[in-house]
Amino acid sequence: MKTTIQINENTLELLKKVRDNTNSASYDEAINKVVLKSLNKESMFGYLGKKPKRGILNGLRDKNDRF
């Protein structure tokens, strides 16, 4: 089923860039690729393991950055 939608010129330019960057044959294919990619994001839960908070935060800031 084909349908017509209205979008701003800026959105059209972005969509053209997405189509080119994803090597899609159509706008429909480009939109599907972007939407499916955003839906398939995996959770980062547990990425840092069971390290203590102090161990994770240690060394993130340089001592010279502190006031």
Secondary structure, DSSP 8 states (H G I E B T S, - for coil): --------HHHHHHHHHHHHHTT-SSHHHHHHHHHHHHHT----TTTTTT--HHHHHTTSS-GGG--
